């Protein structure tokens, strides 16, 4: 089944589910992306920080580039003007393409001017190297600032989103500003599979916990980006498009009240290779 899409401010269509590729590389990511594209996905999400862009580029060379909505992200340590440009060009080279459908600021970096970052994004957009601009892991406050200083519409905010961490304030602000919400870690890195409510709903529908959680996200108008190292699971995740949760069961998942993130914690190690901020 061909995934439905969401229309971005540019008029481009963003497929409503994508192949996530965090923490997989080599033949594993090649097989996962190939399985996804062969199954009917048209949306692949990566990042320079994932270290797998070259492998994904190998697979994309086997397909019509215009049939794939391709996203990558720039690391927060590279958010000064020149580094954004250089990072994007290196990403394009590794992916074997001359444009990205969507380029995201992977994490906000308070040590670098957001205006400088968004000016670089605007330059890349003007050059045709990126077709849409977005952010990732931005709070409502940070996203509001990005909207204010960007000359190009902020099309997407990719955040941690799953039944244990719905970030309602961020999602509400995205709705108010017509910013599409994408779900990173939509399965809470499998931790949410142990949730009693998720298990009960999965049993009722004779579906896997993964399928239930992904279906719930799509029905909440969020674009999930599930990652799997197994081609069979990649294909199974696309099956969420051909059935629905009834209102009562959807509400049961909405009412899960854990507030338990799996990666987006308040503290950061500012000196690690993601941020690289020295004292």
C-alpha positions as a Markdown table, in Angstrom:
| # | Residue | x | y | z |
|---|---|---|---|---|
| 1 | Unk | 0.0 | 0.0 | 0.0 |
| 2 | Unk | 1.3 | 3.5 | -0.9 |
| 3 | Unk | 1.6 | 5.6 | 2.3 |
| 4 | Unk | -0.6 | 8.7 | 2.5 |
| 5 | Unk | 1.2 | 12.0 | 2.6 |
| 6 | Unk | 1.3 | 15.3 | 4.4 |
| 7 | Unk | 1.7 | 18.5 | 2.4 |
| 8 | Unk | 4.6 | 20.7 | 3.5 |
| 9 | Unk | 4.7 | 24.5 | 3.2 |
| 10 | Unk | 6.7 | 24.1 | -0.1 |
| 11 | Unk | 3.9 | 22.0 | -1.5 |
| 12 | Unk | 6.1 | 18.9 | -1.3 |
| 13 | Unk | 4.4 | 15.7 | -0.1 |
| 14 | Unk | 5.9 | 14.0 | 3.0 |
| 15 | Unk | 5.0 | 10.3 | 3.2 |
| 16 | Unk | 3.2 | 9.6 | 6.5 |
| 17 | Unk | 5.6 | 6.8 | 7.6 |
| 18 | Unk | 9.3 | 6.4 | 6.9 |
| 19 | Unk | 12.2 | 4.0 | 7.3 |
| 20 | Unk | 14.3 | 5.0 | 10.3 |
| 21 | Unk | 18.0 | 4.2 | 10.3 |
| 22 | Unk | 19.4 | 5.2 | 13.7 |
| 23 | Unk | 22.1 | 2.9 | 15.1 |
| 24 | Unk | 22.3 | 0.5 | 12.1 |
| 25 | Unk | 25.0 | 0.4 | 9.5 |
| 26 | Unk | 26.8 | -1.8 | 6.9 |
| 27 | Unk | 24.8 | -4.5 | 5.2 |
| 28 | Unk | 22.1 | -4.2 | 8.0 |
| 29 | Unk | 21.1 | -0.7 | 7.0 |
| 30 | Unk | 21.4 | -1.5 | 3.3 |
| 31 | Unk | 19.1 | -4.5 | 3.7 |
| 32 | Unk | 16.6 | -2.5 | 5.8 |
| 33 | Unk | 16.4 | 0.4 | 3.4 |
| 34 | Unk | 16.2 | -1.9 | 0.4 |
| 35 | Unk | 13.4 | -3.9 | 2.0 |
| 36 | Unk | 11.5 | -0.7 | 2.9 |
| 37 | Unk | 11.7 | 0.7 | -0.6 |
| 38 | Unk | 10.7 | -2.6 | -2.2 |
| 39 | Unk | 7.8 | -2.9 | 0.2 |
| 40 | Unk | 6.4 | 0.5 | -0.8 |
| 41 | Unk | 8.0 | 3.0 | 1.6 |
| 42 | Unk | 8.9 | 6.3 | -0.1 |
| 43 | Unk | 10.6 | 8.0 | 2.8 |
| 44 | Unk | 14.0 | 7.4 | 4.3 |
| 45 | Unk | 15.4 | 9.2 | 7.4 |
| 46 | Unk | 19.1 | 9.4 | 8.2 |
| 47 | Unk | 21.7 | 11.8 | 9.7 |
| 48 | Unk | 25.4 | 12.6 | 9.5 |
| 49 | Unk | 25.6 | 11.5 | 13.1 |
| 50 | Unk | 24.2 | 8.0 | 12.3 |
| 51 | Unk | 27.4 | 7.3 | 10.3 |
| 52 | Unk | 25.4 | 5.3 | 7.6 |
| 53 | Unk | 24.8 | 7.8 | 4.8 |
| 54 | Unk | 27.3 | 6.2 | 2.4 |
| 55 | Unk | 25.6 | 2.8 | 2.8 |
| 56 | Unk | 22.2 | 4.3 | 2.2 |
| 57 | Unk | 23.6 | 6.1 | -0.8 |
| 58 | Unk | 24.6 | 2.7 | -2.2 |
| 59 | Unk | 21.0 | 1.5 | -2.0 |
| 60 | Unk | 19.4 | 4.8 | -3.3 |
| 61 | Unk | 21.6 | 4.4 | -6.5 |
| 62 | Unk | 19.4 | 1.3 | -7.3 |
| 63 | Unk | 16.2 | 3.4 | -7.4 |
| 64 | Unk | 14.7 | 6.4 | -9.0 |
| 65 | Unk | 15.8 | 9.3 | -6.7 |
| 66 | Unk | 12.7 | 11.3 | -7.4 |
| 67 | Unk | 10.6 | 8.4 | -5.9 |
| 68 | Unk | 12.2 | 8.7 | -2.5 |
| 69 | Unk | 11.7 | 11.5 | 0.1 |
| 70 | Unk | 15.1 | 11.7 | 1.7 |
| 71 | Unk | 15.9 | 13.4 | 5.0 |
| 72 | Unk | 19.2 | 13.9 | 6.8 |
| 73 | Unk | 20.3 | 16.0 | 9.7 |
| 74 | Unk | 23.3 | 18.2 | 10.7 |
| 75 | Unk | 25.0 | 17.6 | 14.0 |
| 76 | Unk | 24.7 | 20.4 | 16.7 |
| 77 | Unk | 28.5 | 20.8 | 16.7 |
| 78 | Unk | 28.3 | 21.9 | 13.1 |
| 79 | Unk | 25.7 | 24.7 | 13.4 |
| 80 | Unk | 27.8 | 27.7 | 12.6 |
| 81 | Unk | 27.2 | 29.0 | 9.1 |
| 82 | Unk | 30.1 | 27.5 | 7.2 |
| 83 | Unk | 29.9 | 24.2 | 9.0 |
| 84 | Unk | 26.2 | 23.8 | 8.1 |
| 85 | Unk | 27.1 | 24.3 | 4.4 |
| 86 | Unk | 30.1 | 21.9 | 4.6 |
| 87 | Unk | 28.1 | 19.3 | 6.5 |
| 88 | Unk | 25.2 | 19.4 | 4.0 |
| 89 | Unk | 27.6 | 19.1 | 1.0 |
| 90 | Unk | 29.4 | 16.1 | 2.6 |
| 91 | Unk | 26.0 | 14.5 | 3.3 |
| 92 | Unk | 25.0 | 14.9 | -0.3 |
| 93 | Unk | 28.3 | 13.4 | -1.4 |
| 94 | Unk | 27.9 | 10.4 | 0.8 |
| 95 | Unk | 24.3 | 9.8 | -0.2 |
| 96 | Unk | 25.1 | 10.2 | -3.9 |
| 97 | Unk | 22.5 | 12.9 | -4.6 |
| 98 | Unk | 22.4 | 16.5 | -5.4 |
| 99 | Unk | 19.5 | 17.5 | -3.1 |
| 100 | Unk | 17.8 | 16.5 | 0.1 |
| 101 | Unk | 14.0 | 16.7 | 0.4 |
| 102 | Unk | 14.4 | 17.7 | 4.0 |
| 103 | Unk | 17.3 | 18.8 | 6.1 |
| 104 | Unk | 17.0 | 19.0 | 9.9 |
| 105 | Unk | 18.9 | 20.7 | 12.7 |
| 106 | Unk | 19.5 | 17.5 | 14.6 |
| 107 | Unk | 19.6 | 19.1 | 18.1 |
| 108 | Unk | 19.5 | 22.7 | 19.2 |
| 109 | Unk | 22.9 | 24.1 | 20.3 |
| 110 | Unk | 22.7 | 27.0 | 22.7 |
| 111 | Unk | 26.4 | 27.8 | 22.1 |
| 112 | Unk | 25.8 | 28.8 | 18.5 |
| 113 | Unk | 23.5 | 31.4 | 17.2 |
| 114 | Unk | 20.2 | 29.9 | 15.8 |
| 115 | Unk | 20.0 | 32.9 | 13.4 |
| 116 | Unk | 23.3 | 31.9 | 11.9 |
| 117 | Unk | 22.2 | 28.3 | 11.6 |
| 118 | Unk | 18.9 | 29.2 | 9.9 |
| 119 | Unk | 20.7 | 31.7 | 7.6 |
| 120 | Unk | 22.9 | 28.8 | 6.4 |
| 121 | Unk | 19.8 | 26.6 | 5.9 |
| 122 | Unk | 18.2 | 29.4 | 3.8 |
| 123 | Unk | 21.4 | 29.6 | 1.6 |
| 124 | Unk | 21.2 | 25.8 | 1.0 |
| 125 | Unk | 17.6 | 26.2 | 0.1 |
| 126 | Unk | 18.3 | 29.0 | -2.3 |
| 127 | Unk | 21.0 | 26.8 | -3.9 |
| 128 | Unk | 18.5 | 24.0 | -4.4 |
| 129 | Unk | 20.5 | 21.6 | -2.2 |
| 130 | Unk | 17.7 | 21.2 | 0.3 |
| 131 | Unk | 14.0 | 21.5 | -0.6 |
| 132 | Unk | 12.6 | 21.8 | 2.9 |
| 133 | Unk | 14.0 | 22.9 | 6.2 |
| 134 | Unk | 13.2 | 21.5 | 9.6 |
| 135 | Unk | 14.5 | 20.9 | 13.1 |
| 136 | Unk | 14.7 | 18.0 | 15.5 |
| 137 | Unk | 14.4 | 17.7 | 19.3 |
| 138 | Unk | 13.3 | 21.3 | 19.6 |
| 139 | Unk | 11.0 | 22.4 | 22.5 |
| 140 | Unk | 8.1 | 24.6 | 21.7 |
| 141 | Unk | 10.1 | 27.6 | 23.0 |
| 142 | Unk | 13.1 | 26.7 | 20.7 |
| 143 | Unk | 10.8 | 26.1 | 17.7 |
| 144 | Unk | 9.1 | 29.4 | 18.3 |
| 145 | Unk | 12.5 | 31.1 | 18.0 |
| 146 | Unk | 13.4 | 29.1 | 14.9 |
| 147 | Unk | 10.2 | 30.2 | 13.2 |
| 148 | Unk | 10.9 | 33.8 | 14.2 |
| 149 | Unk | 14.5 | 34.0 | 12.7 |
| 150 | Unk | 14.2 | 31.7 | 9.7 |
| 151 | Unk | 13.7 | 33.0 | 6.2 |
| 152 | Unk | 12.4 | 29.6 | 5.1 |
| 153 | Unk | 9.4 | 27.9 | 6.6 |
| 154 | Unk | 10.2 | 25.4 | 9.3 |
| 155 | Unk | 8.4 | 22.4 | 7.9 |
| 156 | Unk | 9.0 | 19.7 | 10.4 |
| 157 | Unk | 10.0 | 19.1 | 14.1 |
| 158 | Unk | 11.2 | 15.5 | 14.6 |
| 159 | Unk | 10.9 | 14.7 | 18.3 |
| 160 | Unk | 10.8 | 11.7 | 20.7 |
| 161 | Unk | 7.2 | 10.6 | 20.5 |
| 162 | Unk | 5.6 | 7.4 | 21.7 |
| 163 | Unk | 2.9 | 6.5 | 24.3 |
| 164 | Unk | 5.3 | 7.0 | 27.2 |
| 165 | Unk | 6.4 | 10.4 | 26.0 |
| 166 | Unk | 3.9 | 12.4 | 24.0 |
| 167 | Unk | 5.3 | 15.9 | 24.6 |
| 168 | Unk | 1.9 | 17.4 | 24.3 |
| 169 | Unk | 3.1 | 21.0 | 24.7 |
| 170 | Unk | 5.5 | 20.6 | 21.7 |
| 171 | Unk | 2.9 | 18.8 | 19.6 |
| 172 | Unk | 0.2 | 21.5 | 20.4 |
| 173 | Unk | 2.6 | 24.3 | 19.3 |
| 174 | Unk | 3.5 | 22.4 | 16.1 |
| 175 | Unk | -0.2 | 22.1 | 15.3 |
| 176 | Unk | -0.7 | 25.9 | 15.9 |
| 177 | Unk | 2.2 | 26.7 | 13.4 |
| 178 | Unk | 1.5 | 24.0 | 10.8 |
| 179 | Unk | 4.7 | 22.3 | 11.6 |
| 180 | Unk | 4.6 | 18.5 | 10.9 |
| 181 | Unk | 5.5 | 16.3 | 13.8 |
| 182 | Unk | 7.7 | 13.4 | 13.1 |
| 183 | Unk | 8.2 | 10.7 | 15.7 |
| 184 | Unk | 11.8 | 9.7 | 16.4 |
| 185 | Unk | 12.0 | 6.5 | 18.5 |
| 186 | Unk | 8.2 | 5.9 | 17.9 |
| 187 | Unk | 8.5 | 2.5 | 19.6 |
| 188 | Unk | 10.4 | 3.9 | 22.6 |
| 189 | Unk | 13.3 | 1.7 | 21.4 |
| 190 | Unk | 11.0 | -1.3 | 22.1 |
| 191 | Unk | 10.5 | -0.4 | 25.8 |
| 192 | Unk | 6.9 | 0.5 | 25.3 |
| 193 | Unk | 6.2 | -3.1 | 24.1 |
| 194 | Unk | 6.1 | -4.1 | 27.8 |
| 195 | Unk | 3.2 | -1.6 | 28.5 |
| 196 | Unk | 0.1 | -3.5 | 29.8 |
| 197 | Unk | -2.3 | -1.3 | 27.8 |
| 198 | Unk | -0.3 | -1.7 | 24.5 |
| 199 | Unk | -0.1 | -5.5 | 25.1 |
| 200 | Unk | -3.8 | -5.7 | 25.7 |
| 201 | Unk | -4.7 | -3.7 | 22.6 |
| 202 | Unk | -2.3 | -5.7 | 20.5 |
| 203 | Unk | -3.9 | -9.0 | 21.7 |
| 204 | Unk | -7.4 | -7.7 | 20.9 |
| 205 | Unk | -6.5 | -6.8 | 17.3 |
| 206 | Unk | -4.1 | -9.8 | 16.8 |
| 207 | Unk | -1.4 | -7.3 | 15.9 |
| 208 | Unk | 2.1 | -6.8 | 17.2 |
| 209 | Unk | 2.7 | -4.1 | 19.9 |
| 210 | Unk | 4.8 | -2.3 | 17.2 |
| 211 | Unk | 1.9 | -2.2 | 14.8 |
| 212 | Unk | -0.4 | -0.9 | 17.5 |
| 213 | Unk | 1.9 | 1.9 | 18.5 |
| 214 | Unk | 2.7 | 3.0 | 15.0 |
| 215 | Unk | -1.0 | 2.9 | 14.1 |
| 216 | Unk | -1.8 | 5.1 | 17.1 |
| 217 | Unk | 0.9 | 7.6 | 16.1 |
| 218 | Unk | -0.4 | 7.9 | 12.6 |
| 219 | Unk | -4.0 | 8.4 | 13.9 |
| 220 | Unk | -2.6 | 11.2 | 16.0 |
| 221 | Unk | -1.4 | 12.9 | 12.9 |
| 222 | Unk | 2.3 | 12.2 | 13.6 |
| 223 | Unk | 4.7 | 10.7 | 11.1 |
| 224 | Unk | 6.5 | 7.7 | 12.7 |
| 225 | Unk | 10.0 | 6.7 | 11.6 |
| 226 | Unk | 10.4 | 3.2 | 12.9 |
| 227 | Unk | 13.8 | 1.6 | 12.8 |
| 228 | Unk | 14.3 | -2.1 | 12.4 |
| 229 | Unk | 17.4 | -4.2 | 11.6 |
| 230 | Unk | 15.2 | -7.0 | 10.3 |
| 231 | Unk | 13.7 | -6.7 | 6.8 |
| 232 | Unk | 10.6 | -8.7 | 7.9 |
| 233 | Unk | 9.9 | -6.1 | 10.6 |
| 234 | Unk | 10.5 | -3.3 | 8.2 |
| 235 | Unk | 7.8 | -4.7 | 5.9 |
| 236 | Unk | 5.5 | -5.5 | 8.8 |
| 237 | Unk | 5.6 | -1.9 | 10.0 |
| 238 | Unk | 4.1 | -0.8 | 6.7 |
| 239 | Unk | 1.0 | -2.9 | 7.4 |
| 240 | Unk | -0.3 | -0.3 | 9.8 |
| 241 | Unk | -1.8 | 1.6 | 6.9 |
| 242 | Unk | -4.6 | -1.0 | 6.2 |
| 243 | Unk | -6.5 | -1.0 | 9.5 |
| 244 | Unk | -7.6 | 1.3 | 12.3 |
| 245 | Unk | -8.0 | 1.4 | 16.0 |
| 246 | Unk | -11.5 | 2.0 | 17.3 |
| 247 | Unk | -12.0 | 5.2 | 19.3 |
| 248 | Unk | -12.1 | 3.5 | 22.7 |
| 249 | Unk | -8.8 | 1.6 | 22.1 |
| 250 | Unk | -7.1 | 4.7 | 20.7 |
| 251 | Unk | -8.1 | 6.6 | 23.8 |
| 252 | Unk | -6.8 | 3.9 | 26.0 |
| 253 | Unk | -3.3 | 4.4 | 24.5 |
| 254 | Unk | -3.7 | 8.2 | 24.7 |
| 255 | Unk | -4.4 | 7.8 | 28.4 |
| 256 | Unk | -1.1 | 6.0 | 29.2 |
| 257 | Unk | 0.6 | 8.3 | 31.6 |
| 258 | Unk | 4.2 | 7.4 | 32.1 |
| 259 | Unk | 6.2 | 10.5 | 30.8 |
| 260 | Unk | 9.2 | 8.3 | 30.4 |
| 261 | Unk | 11.7 | 9.4 | 27.6 |
| 262 | Unk | 14.2 | 6.9 | 26.2 |
| 263 | Unk | 16.7 | 9.4 | 24.9 |
| 264 | Unk | 15.6 | 13.1 | 25.2 |
| 265 | Unk | 16.6 | 13.7 | 28.7 |
| 266 | Unk | 17.0 | 17.2 | 30.2 |
| 267 | Unk | 20.8 | 17.0 | 30.8 |
| 268 | Unk | 23.4 | 16.8 | 28.0 |
| 269 | Unk | 27.0 | 15.8 | 27.8 |
| 270 | Unk | 28.1 | 19.0 | 26.0 |
| 271 | Unk | 31.6 | 17.7 | 25.4 |
| 272 | Unk | 30.7 | 14.5 | 23.5 |
| 273 | Unk | 31.1 | 14.1 | 19.8 |
| 274 | Unk | 27.5 | 15.2 | 19.2 |
| 275 | Unk | 27.9 | 18.7 | 20.6 |
| 276 | Unk | 31.7 | 19.1 | 21.0 |
| 277 | Unk | 31.4 | 22.2 | 23.1 |
| 278 | Unk | 34.6 | 22.9 | 25.0 |
| 279 | Unk | 34.7 | 24.7 | 28.3 |
